[in-house]
């Protein structure tokens, strides 16, 4: 009985250790993925900001060109 209890305790301890390792690996992988996604989000936000600035500049130039032609500018 003592041997069986010792073996059972060892199995439970080993399972606990393995579970902790799996959780740690999962957490590490999740953090890696989240970090990569944050970098990607930042890069995409920079691109959106650049496109918005280009759009605003283009609209401004078109309005100025229309004003030079004497055409009424529309919004």
C-alpha positions as semicolon CSV with decimal commas, in nm:
position;residue;x (nm);y (nm);z (nm)
1;X;0,000;0,000;0,000
2;X;0,283;0,238;0,089
3;X;0,453;0,171;-0,245
4;X;0,128;0,235;-0,432
5;X;0,072;0,559;-0,239
6;X;0,428;0,669;-0,314
7;X;0,387;0,583;-0,682
8;X;0,053;0,767;-0,692
9;X;0,203;1,073;-0,523
10;X;0,491;1,070;-0,773
11;X;0,247;1,048;-1,065
12;X;0,045;1,339;-0,927
13;X;0,362;1,545;-0,871
14;X;0,490;1,464;-1,220
15;X;0,155;1,556;-1,373
16;X;0,157;1,885;-1,180
17;X;0,506;1,963;-1,304
18;X;0,412;1,876;-1,661
19;X;0,096;2,088;-1,639
20;X;0,295;2,384;-1,508
21;X;0,544;2,345;-1,792
22;X;0,265;2,332;-2,051
23;X;0,104;2,645;-1,906
24;X;0,440;2,826;-1,902
25;X;0,507;2,731;-2,265
26;X;0,157;2,839;-2,365
27;X;0,197;3,170;-2,186
28;X;0,534;3,228;-2,350
29;X;0,395;3,149;-2,696
30;X;0,094;3,375;-2,636
31;X;0,322;3,661;-2,529
32;X;0,534;3,607;-2,840
33;X;0,228;3,617;-3,065
34;X;0,082;3,922;-2,891
35;X;0,416;4,102;-2,924
36;X;0,433;4,027;-3,296
37;X;0,074;4,143;-3,342
38;X;0,146;4,467;-3,156
39;X;0,441;4,537;-3,387
40;X;0,223;4,461;-3,688
41;X;-0,056;4,685;-3,556
42;X;0,190;4,968;-3,504
43;X;0,326;4,931;-3,857
44;X;-0,025;4,927;-4,001
45;X;-0,123;5,233;-3,798
46;X;0,182;5,416;-3,936
47;X;0,071;5,325;-4,289
48;X;-0,284;5,445;-4,220
49;X;-0,150;5,772;-4,083
50;X;0,071;5,817;-4,390
51;X;-0,224;5,748;-4,620
52;X;-0,442;5,995;-4,430
53;X;-0,172;6,261;-4,458
54;X;-0,133;6,193;-4,831
55;X;-0,509;6,210;-4,875
56;X;-0,533;6,542;-4,692
57;X;-0,244;6,682;-4,895
58;X;-0,400;6,568;-5,222
59;X;-0,737;6,718;-5,133
60;X;-0,567;7,045;-5,040
61;X;-0,376;7,055;-5,369
62;X;-0,689;6,979;-5,569
63;X;-0,882;7,255;-5,394
64;X;-0,597;7,498;-5,461
65;X;-0,590;7,395;-5,827
66;X;-0,967;7,445;-5,855
67;X;-0,937;7,786;-5,692
68;X;-0,671;7,885;-5,948
69;X;-0,902;7,780;-6,229
70;X;-1,179;7,989;-6,080
71;X;-1,406;7,693;-6,031
72;X;-1,609;7,677;-5,712
73;X;-1,461;7,425;-5,469
74;X;-1,697;7,165;-5,328
75;X;-1,659;6,985;-4,999
